[in-house]
Amino acid sequence: MSAGFAITEYPDAIAINKKLDDITKGPIWSISRSALKEYEDEYFAKKCQKSKAMIDEAKNVIPGGVQHNLAFNYPHPICMTKAEGAYLYDIDGNRYYDLLQAGGPIVIGSNDPVVRDAVIDLLKTCGPSTGLFHEYEYKLAKKISDSVPSVDMFRMLGSGTEADMCAVRIARLYTGKKNIIKMGGAYHGWSDQLAWGMRVPGTKNTQSGGVPRFVFKHTQEVFPNDLDALERQLWINKLNGGTAAVFIEPIGPESATRPTTPEYVKGIETLCRKYGALLVADEVVSGFRIGMSGAQGYYGIDPDLTVFGKVVAGGYPGAGGVGGHRDVMAHLGAGIDSTSGKKVKKAFCGGTMSANPLSCIAGYTTICEIEKRNACEVAGKAADRLVAGLNKSIDKYHLPFAAYNIGSVCHLDTVAAMQFSIDWTKLWNVPKTLDQTSKRAKEMQHMGAAYMAEGIVTLAGSRLYTSAAYTDEMIDDVISRFDRVLSKCEEIHFDK
């Protein structure tokens, strides 16, 4: 098995966070208004007419016109009809470099023919689902267990959200404790109890429309890279039901939008052991992207539970799962710990389409191909090349931007909208912070539109994922397209 990782050199997380902090303190720079209008008029209005017509029609039956949050792009969503390797194609025939990768977990490239052929062969014989056991349920679970040392057992679910939700229930049953702690700004799906402190640390439930505040009674957030804050919360929780689990994205909240230090990640594990809390590693993005053993393998931690996302179904539907230590995972079994033989409480967990044959064969084949092709390392080297080129352009045009990567997870941060935090002890400053994050989020959309017009699909105009489908020539072409956008950036002056 490949023991290599996508990370060739770990970035200086402290220096990056300082640079991002500096961006928040300065004026907002973005694509110039004249350049944005030219992109709107010359690209979107003329070359994306079928997409615009399709979205306008879809709005009659779909709220907002699209079914997925990642598709809400400025000035309007683009209708994609084909995916192939490093490319996406829209309904108007335009081709794009895919740096979205379905939100991150596509590592070998989109619609890979090896995976596709395996899925088609299964559809000819078994069909997508029987509601009963299929051999690839075992093969997938065994492959994940063999690859990730902390995963003795694996349970397939329908999404990363479901897996995170299930992990909460397991942790509470195993520890007998109540509270859940997460990094402020991290995203662990959209279930009620974890929709707290999302995107920006300190936001509490302001990003959780429709969720009653009482649901968060036993959910807390702590500021990233602050072990003292975590230990303080763990100590407080001892007086109020204890801490069942600490949830982390090892590389940092929101796919390293605020990168963490390796020392911090190891420190979290130490504190979890000290206070009897389970360590839950959310590897929806980093699993099988940073390495075959995940980001946890790189950092050298041993989480009690690991949450997986789309990669365990190879990008096909039914894409999530939770794995972990045998005694912890016993709470998803038949109520008996297979090691000790003791009876344990069973966590309530379901999903009619979970672990369907189609998802399992796609996931198994994809993970095997990642290993065979050394895809993590290949994608990581592509990311290194991309970020080096982006930083050259940033320096060339003297822009107050930051480009960095942790393996094949890349960021081109132009406004640092998610680097802010909200301090509720300083209420007078909250409206100013919310105004700044709102303005900067809008400029991220404008930058995303400019990239799209240059043939690059990104996540929210700031996050980029490379795959093993990229060649050096492709990356150099991508860099030149980004360069054209960056050459048209300027300080934005807002009307008062």
C-alpha positions as CSV (number, residue, x, y, z in Angstrom):
1,M,0.0,0.0,0.0
2,S,1.2,3.5,-0.8
3,A,2.3,5.2,2.4
4,G,2.9,8.5,0.7
5,F,1.0,11.7,1.4
6,A,-0.1,14.6,-0.7
7,I,1.8,17.0,1.5
8,T,5.4,17.5,0.4
9,E,6.0,20.4,2.8
10,Y,3.7,21.5,5.6
11,P,2.9,25.2,5.3
12,D,3.5,27.6,8.1
13,A,0.0,27.8,9.5
14,I,0.8,30.6,11.9
15,A,2.3,32.8,9.2
16,I,-0.7,32.0,6.9
17,N,-3.2,33.0,9.5
18,K,-1.3,36.2,10.2
19,K,-1.4,37.0,6.5
20,L,-5.2,36.3,6.4
21,D,-5.6,38.5,9.5
22,D,-3.8,41.3,7.7
23,I,-6.2,40.9,4.7
24,T,-9.2,41.4,7.0
25,K,-7.6,44.7,8.4
26,G,-7.0,46.2,5.0
27,P,-9.3,47.5,2.2
28,I,-11.2,45.0,0.0
29,W,-9.5,44.1,-3.3
30,S,-11.4,42.3,-6.0
31,I,-12.0,42.0,-9.7
32,S,-12.5,45.6,-11.0
33,R,-16.1,46.6,-11.7
34,S,-15.3,47.2,-15.4
35,A,-13.7,43.8,-15.8
36,L,-16.6,42.1,-14.0
37,K,-19.1,43.8,-16.3
38,E,-17.1,42.8,-19.3
39,Y,-17.2,39.1,-18.1
40,E,-20.9,39.4,-17.6
41,D,-21.6,40.9,-21.0
42,E,-19.1,39.0,-23.1
43,Y,-19.1,35.6,-21.4
44,F,-22.2,34.9,-19.4
45,A,-24.7,36.9,-21.6
46,K,-23.3,35.6,-24.9
47,K,-21.8,32.2,-24.2
48,C,-24.0,30.8,-21.4
49,Q,-27.5,31.5,-22.9
50,K,-28.7,27.9,-22.6
51,S,-27.6,27.7,-18.9
52,K,-29.4,31.0,-18.2
53,A,-32.6,29.8,-19.9
54,M,-32.4,26.4,-18.1
55,I,-32.0,28.1,-14.7
56,D,-34.8,30.6,-15.3
57,E,-37.1,27.6,-16.2
58,A,-35.9,25.6,-13.2
59,K,-36.7,28.4,-10.8
60,N,-40.4,27.6,-11.4
61,V,-40.1,24.2,-9.7
62,I,-36.8,24.4,-7.7
63,P,-36.2,27.0,-5.0
64,G,-33.5,29.2,-6.3
65,G,-33.2,27.1,-9.5
66,V,-30.7,24.6,-8.3
67,Q,-30.7,21.7,-5.8
68,H,-27.2,22.0,-4.4
69,N,-25.6,25.0,-2.4
70,L,-22.4,24.7,-4.4
71,A,-24.3,25.5,-7.6
72,F,-25.4,29.0,-6.5
73,N,-22.9,30.9,-8.6
74,Y,-22.8,34.6,-9.7
75,P,-24.4,35.9,-11.9
76,H,-26.3,32.7,-12.4
77,P,-25.7,29.0,-12.0
78,I,-24.1,27.1,-14.9
79,C,-25.8,23.9,-16.2
80,M,-23.1,21.2,-16.5
81,T,-23.8,18.2,-18.8
82,K,-20.5,16.3,-18.9
83,A,-17.6,15.5,-16.6
84,E,-14.3,13.9,-17.7
85,G,-11.1,13.8,-15.8
86,A,-10.0,17.3,-15.1
87,Y,-12.7,18.9,-17.1
88,L,-16.4,19.9,-16.9
89,Y,-18.6,20.8,-19.9
90,D,-21.7,23.0,-19.8
91,I,-24.9,22.8,-21.8
92,D,-23.6,25.6,-24.1
93,G,-20.5,23.5,-25.0
94,N,-18.1,25.5,-22.8
95,R,-15.2,23.6,-21.2
96,Y,-13.9,24.3,-17.7
97,Y,-11.0,23.1,-15.6
98,D,-12.7,21.4,-12.6
99,L,-11.1,22.7,-9.3
100,L,-14.4,22.0,-7.5
101,Q,-14.1,18.2,-7.6
102,A,-17.7,17.8,-6.3
103,G,-16.7,19.8,-3.2
104,G,-13.4,18.1,-2.6
105,P,-13.6,14.3,-2.4
106,I,-12.9,13.5,-6.1
107,V,-9.2,12.5,-6.2
108,I,-8.6,10.5,-9.4
109,G,-10.7,12.8,-11.6
110,S,-14.3,13.0,-12.5
111,N,-16.3,10.1,-14.1
112,D,-13.2,7.9,-14.2
113,P,-13.7,5.1,-16.8
114,V,-12.4,2.3,-14.6
115,V,-14.9,3.2,-11.9
116,R,-17.7,3.8,-14.5
117,D,-17.1,0.4,-16.1
118,A,-17.3,-1.3,-12.7
119,V,-20.6,0.5,-12.0
120,I,-22.1,-0.3,-15.4
121,D,-21.2,-4.0,-15.0
122,L,-22.9,-4.2,-11.6
123,L,-26.0,-2.4,-13.0
124,K,-26.3,-5.1,-15.7
125,T,-26.4,-7.9,-13.1
126,C,-27.5,-6.7,-9.6
127,G,-29.0,-3.3,-10.2
128,P,-28.4,-0.3,-7.8
129,S,-30.1,-1.7,-4.7
130,T,-31.7,-4.9,-3.3
131,G,-32.2,-3.8,0.3
132,L,-30.1,-6.8,1.4
133,F,-26.4,-7.6,1.8
134,H,-24.0,-7.4,-1.1
135,E,-20.4,-8.6,-1.2
136,Y,-19.0,-5.1,-2.0
137,E,-20.3,-3.9,1.4
138,Y,-17.7,-6.1,2.9
139,K,-15.0,-5.4,0.3
140,L,-15.4,-1.6,0.8
141,A,-15.3,-1.8,4.6
142,K,-12.3,-4.1,4.5
143,K,-10.4,-1.8,2.1
144,I,-11.1,1.2,4.4
145,S,-10.1,-0.7,7.5
146,D,-6.9,-1.9,5.9
147,S,-6.0,1.6,4.7
148,V,-6.8,3.6,7.9
149,P,-5.2,2.2,11.0
150,S,-7.8,3.7,13.4
151,V,-10.7,2.1,11.6
152,D,-11.3,-1.4,12.8
153,M,-14.9,-1.3,11.6
154,F,-16.8,0.8,9.1
155,R,-20.5,1.6,8.6
156,M,-21.7,3.0,5.3
157,L,-24.3,5.8,5.4
158,G,-25.9,8.2,2.9
159,S,-23.8,11.3,3.4
160,G,-21.2,13.0,5.5
161,T,-24.0,14.8,7.4
162,E,-25.5,11.5,8.4
163,A,-22.1,10.2,9.4
164,D,-21.4,13.2,11.7
165,M,-24.9,12.9,13.2
166,C,-24.3,9.2,13.8
167,A,-20.9,9.9,15.4
168,V,-22.6,12.2,18.0
169,R,-25.0,9.4,19.0
170,I,-22.2,6.8,19.2
171,A,-20.0,9.1,21.3
172,R,-22.8,9.8,23.8
173,L,-23.6,6.2,24.2
174,Y,-20.0,5.1,24.6
175,T,-19.0,7.8,27.1
176,G,-22.2,8.3,28.9
177,K,-21.5,12.1,28.5
178,K,-23.5,14.9,26.9
179,N,-21.5,17.7,25.4
180,I,-20.0,18.0,21.9
181,I,-17.2,20.4,21.2
182,K,-16.2,21.5,17.7
183,M,-13.7,24.0,16.1
184,G,-15.4,27.4,15.5
185,G,-16.0,27.8,11.8
186,A,-15.9,24.1,11.0
187,Y,-18.6,22.4,9.0
188,H,-19.8,19.0,10.1
189,G,-22.9,18.7,8.0
190,W,-26.3,20.3,8.5
191,S,-27.9,18.2,11.2
192,D,-29.4,20.3,14.0
193,Q,-26.9,19.8,16.8
194,L,-23.8,20.4,14.7
195,A,-25.1,23.5,12.9
196,W,-23.4,25.7,15.5
197,G,-20.5,28.1,14.9
198,M,-20.3,27.5,11.2
199,R,-18.1,29.3,8.7
200,V,-16.9,32.0,11.0
201,P,-15.9,31.3,14.7
202,G,-18.3,32.8,17.2
203,T,-21.4,32.9,14.9
204,K,-23.2,30.5,17.2
205,N,-26.6,29.8,15.6
206,T,-26.7,32.8,13.3
207,Q,-26.1,30.5,10.2
208,S,-28.7,27.9,11.3
209,G,-32.0,29.1,10.1
210,G,-34.9,26.9,11.2
211,V,-33.1,25.2,14.1
212,P,-34.4,26.1,17.6
213,R,-31.7,27.4,19.9
214,F,-32.4,24.9,22.7
215,V,-31.1,22.2,20.4
216,F,-27.6,23.5,20.9
217,K,-27.7,23.2,24.7
218,H,-24.9,20.7,24.7
219,T,-22.9,21.9,21.6
220,Q,-20.0,24.3,22.0
221,E,-17.3,25.8,19.8
222,V,-13.7,26.8,20.6
223,F,-11.4,29.0,18.6
224,P,-9.1,27.0,16.2
225,N,-5.4,26.7,17.2
226,D,-6.1,27.5,20.8
227,L,-5.5,24.5,23.1
228,D,-6.0,26.6,26.2
229,A,-9.6,27.5,25.0
230,L,-10.3,23.8,24.4
231,E,-9.0,22.7,27.8
232,R,-11.0,25.4,29.5
233,Q,-14.2,24.2,27.8
234,L,-13.4,20.6,28.6
235,W,-13.0,21.5,32.2
236,I,-16.2,23.5,32.3
237,N,-18.1,20.6,30.8
238,K,-16.9,18.3,33.6
239,L,-19.4,20.3,35.8
240,N,-22.2,19.9,33.2
241,G,-22.5,16.4,31.8
242,G,-19.0,15.9,30.6
243,T,-17.7,15.9,27.0
244,A,-18.7,13.0,24.8
245,A,-16.6,14.0,21.8
246,V,-14.4,16.7,20.2
247,F,-15.0,17.0,16.5
248,I,-12.2,18.3,14.3
249,E,-11.3,18.7,10.7
250,P,-7.6,17.8,11.1
251,I,-6.3,20.2,8.4
252,G,-8.4,23.0,9.8
253,P,-12.1,24.2,9.7
254,E,-13.7,24.4,6.3
255,S,-11.0,22.5,4.5
256,A,-8.1,24.5,6.1
257,T,-9.7,27.9,5.4
258,R,-8.1,28.6,8.8
259,P,-5.2,26.1,8.7
260,T,-4.1,24.3,11.9
261,T,-0.6,23.5,13.1
262,P,0.4,19.8,13.6
263,E,1.1,20.6,17.3
264,Y,-2.4,21.8,17.7
265,V,-3.9,18.6,16.2
266,K,-1.7,16.4,18.4
267,G,-2.6,18.5,21.4
268,I,-6.3,17.9,20.8
269,E,-5.8,14.2,21.0
270,T,-3.9,14.6,24.3
271,L,-6.7,16.6,25.8
272,C,-9.3,14.2,24.6
273,R,-7.5,11.4,26.4
274,K,-7.1,13.5,29.5
275,Y,-10.8,14.3,29.8
276,G,-12.2,11.1,28.6
277,A,-13.8,12.5,25.4
278,L,-13.8,10.7,22.1
279,L,-11.8,12.3,19.3
280,V,-13.8,12.4,16.1
281,A,-11.9,13.2,12.9
282,D,-14.1,14.6,10.1
283,E,-12.2,13.5,7.0
284,V,-15.0,14.0,4.5
285,V,-12.6,16.0,2.4
286,S,-9.2,14.9,3.6
287,G,-9.9,11.2,3.7
288,F,-8.1,9.4,0.8
289,R,-7.0,12.9,-0.4
290,I,-4.2,13.7,2.0
291,G,-3.1,10.1,2.0
292,M,-4.5,6.5,2.0
293,S,-4.5,6.7,5.8
294,G,-6.1,10.2,5.7
295,A,-4.9,13.4,7.3
296,Q,-4.9,11.5,10.6
297,G,-2.1,9.3,9.2
298,Y,0.0,12.4,8.4
299,Y,-0.5,14.0,11.8
300,G,0.0,10.7,13.6
301,I,-3.2,10.7,15.6
302,D,-5.5,7.9,16.5
303,P,-9.1,9.2,16.4
304,D,-11.8,7.0,18.1
305,L,-14.2,7.8,15.2
306,T,-13.6,8.9,11.6
307,V,-16.2,10.5,9.4
308,F,-16.0,9.9,5.6
309,G,-17.8,11.5,2.7
310,K,-18.2,11.2,-1.0
311,V,-14.9,9.4,-1.7
312,V,-16.2,6.2,-0.1
313,A,-18.8,6.0,-2.9
314,G,-16.4,7.3,-5.6
315,G,-18.4,10.4,-6.1
316,Y,-21.6,8.4,-6.7
317,P,-24.7,8.8,-4.6
318,G,-25.0,7.3,-1.1
319,A,-21.7,8.8,-0.1
320,G,-20.7,8.8,3.5
321,G,-19.8,6.6,6.5
322,V,-18.3,6.4,9.9
323,G,-15.5,4.1,11.1
324,G,-13.5,3.6,14.3
325,H,-12.2,1.5,17.1
326,R,-14.0,-1.8,17.5
327,D,-15.3,-1.2,21.0
328,V,-16.7,2.2,20.0
329,M,-18.3,0.9,16.8
330,A,-20.0,-1.8,18.8
331,H,-22.8,0.7,19.4
332,L,-23.8,0.3,15.7
333,G,-23.9,-3.5,15.9
334,A,-26.4,-5.9,17.2
335,G,-26.1,-4.6,20.8
336,I,-23.1,-6.9,21.6
337,D,-19.5,-5.9,21.7
338,S,-17.8,-8.6,19.7
339,T,-14.5,-8.2,21.6
340,S,-15.8,-8.3,25.2
341,G,-19.1,-10.1,24.5
342,K,-20.8,-7.5,26.7
343,K,-24.2,-6.0,25.9
344,V,-24.0,-2.3,24.8
345,K,-26.7,0.2,23.9
346,K,-27.4,0.4,20.2
347,A,-27.3,3.8,18.5
348,F,-30.3,4.7,16.4
349,C,-29.1,4.7,12.8
350,G,-30.8,4.0,9.5
351,G,-30.8,4.6,5.8
352,T,-32.7,2.6,3.3
353,M,-30.2,3.4,0.5
354,S,-27.1,3.3,2.6
355,A,-24.4,0.8,1.4
356,N,-26.3,0.1,-1.8
357,P,-24.3,-2.1,-4.2
358,L,-23.8,0.7,-6.7
359,S,-22.2,3.0,-4.0
360,C,-20.1,0.3,-2.6
361,I,-18.6,-1.0,-5.8
362,A,-17.9,2.6,-6.9
363,G,-16.2,3.4,-3.6
364,Y,-14.2,0.2,-3.5
365,T,-13.0,0.6,-7.0
366,T,-12.1,4.3,-6.5
367,I,-10.1,3.7,-3.4
368,C,-8.2,0.9,-5.1
369,E,-7.5,3.2,-8.1
370,I,-6.3,6.0,-5.7
371,E,-3.8,3.5,-4.3
372,K,-2.7,2.0,-7.6
373,R,-2.1,5.4,-9.2
374,N,-0.5,7.1,-6.2
375,A,-3.3,9.6,-6.7
376,C,-2.8,11.5,-3.4
377,E,0.8,12.3,-4.2
378,V,0.1,13.2,-7.9
379,A,-2.7,15.5,-6.9
380,G,-0.5,17.0,-4.2
381,K,2.3,17.8,-6.6
382,A,-0.2,19.4,-9.0
383,A,-1.4,21.6,-6.1
384,D,2.2,22.6,-5.2
385,R,2.7,23.7,-8.8
386,L,-0.6,25.6,-8.9
387,V,0.0,27.5,-5.6
388,A,3.6,28.4,-6.7
389,G,2.2,29.9,-9.9
390,L,-0.6,31.8,-8.0
391,N,1.9,33.3,-5.6
392,K,4.0,34.5,-8.5
393,S,1.0,36.3,-9.9
394,I,0.1,37.8,-6.5
395,D,3.6,39.1,-6.2
396,K,3.7,40.4,-9.7
397,Y,0.6,42.5,-9.3
398,H,1.3,43.5,-5.7
399,L,-2.0,42.1,-4.5
400,P,-3.0,41.6,-0.8
401,F,-4.0,38.0,-1.4
402,A,-2.9,34.7,0.1
403,A,-2.4,31.4,-1.8
404,Y,-1.5,28.2,0.1
405,N,-2.2,24.5,0.1
406,I,-2.2,21.5,2.4
407,G,-1.6,18.7,0.0
408,S,-4.2,18.9,-2.8
409,V,-6.4,21.2,-0.8
410,C,-5.7,24.7,-2.1
411,H,-6.8,28.2,-1.2
412,L,-6.7,31.5,-3.1
413,D,-8.0,33.9,-0.5
414,T,-8.6,37.4,-1.8
415,V,-10.9,38.8,1.0
416,A,-10.4,36.4,4.0
417,A,-14.2,36.6,4.7
418,M,-14.0,33.5,6.9
419,Q,-11.0,34.7,8.9
420,F,-13.2,37.0,10.9
421,S,-14.6,36.0,14.3
422,I,-17.4,37.3,16.4
423,D,-16.8,38.3,20.0
424,W,-20.2,38.6,21.7
425,T,-18.6,40.4,24.7
426,K,-18.1,43.3,22.3
427,L,-21.6,43.8,21.0
428,W,-20.8,47.1,19.5
429,N,-18.4,45.5,17.0
430,V,-20.7,42.7,15.9
431,P,-22.6,44.8,13.2
432,K,-19.3,45.9,11.7
433,T,-18.0,42.4,11.5
434,L,-21.2,41.1,9.9
435,D,-21.1,44.0,7.4
436,Q,-17.5,43.2,6.5
437,T,-18.1,39.4,6.1
438,S,-21.2,40.2,3.9
439,K,-19.3,42.5,1.6
440,R,-16.3,40.2,1.3
441,A,-18.5,37.2,0.6
442,K,-20.1,39.1,-2.3
443,E,-16.6,39.8,-3.7
444,M,-15.8,36.1,-3.4
445,Q,-18.8,35.5,-5.7
446,H,-17.5,38.2,-8.2
447,M,-14.0,36.5,-8.2
448,G,-15.7,33.2,-8.8
449,A,-17.6,34.5,-11.7
450,A,-14.4,35.9,-13.3
451,Y,-12.6,32.5,-12.8
452,M,-15.7,30.8,-14.4
453,A,-15.5,33.1,-17.4
454,E,-11.8,32.2,-17.8
455,G,-12.8,28.5,-17.8
456,I,-12.1,27.6,-14.2
457,V,-14.6,26.1,-11.7
458,T,-13.8,26.8,-8.1
459,L,-15.6,26.4,-4.7
460,A,-17.0,29.8,-3.7
461,G,-14.3,31.6,-5.6
462,S,-11.6,30.8,-3.1
463,R,-11.1,27.1,-2.6
464,L,-9.5,24.8,-5.1
465,Y,-9.0,21.0,-5.2
466,T,-6.6,19.3,-7.6
467,S,-6.9,15.7,-8.7
468,A,-4.6,13.1,-10.2
469,A,-6.1,13.8,-13.6
470,Y,-4.1,17.1,-13.9
471,T,-0.9,17.2,-15.9
472,D,1.8,19.9,-15.6
473,E,0.6,21.4,-18.9
474,M,-2.9,21.7,-17.6
475,I,-1.8,23.3,-14.4
476,D,0.3,25.8,-16.3
477,D,-2.7,26.7,-18.4
478,V,-4.8,27.1,-15.2
479,I,-2.2,29.4,-13.8
480,S,-2.3,31.6,-16.9
481,R,-6.1,31.9,-16.7
482,F,-5.9,32.9,-13.0
483,D,-3.2,35.4,-13.9
484,R,-5.6,37.1,-16.4
485,V,-8.1,37.6,-13.6
486,L,-5.6,38.7,-11.0
487,S,-4.2,41.3,-13.4
488,K,-7.7,42.9,-13.4
489,C,-8.0,43.3,-9.6
490,E,-8.1,46.6,-7.7
491,E,-9.2,48.1,-4.5
492,I,-13.0,48.3,-4.3
493,H,-14.6,51.5,-3.1
494,F,-18.1,51.1,-1.7
495,D,-20.7,53.8,-1.9
496,K,-21.7,55.1,1.5
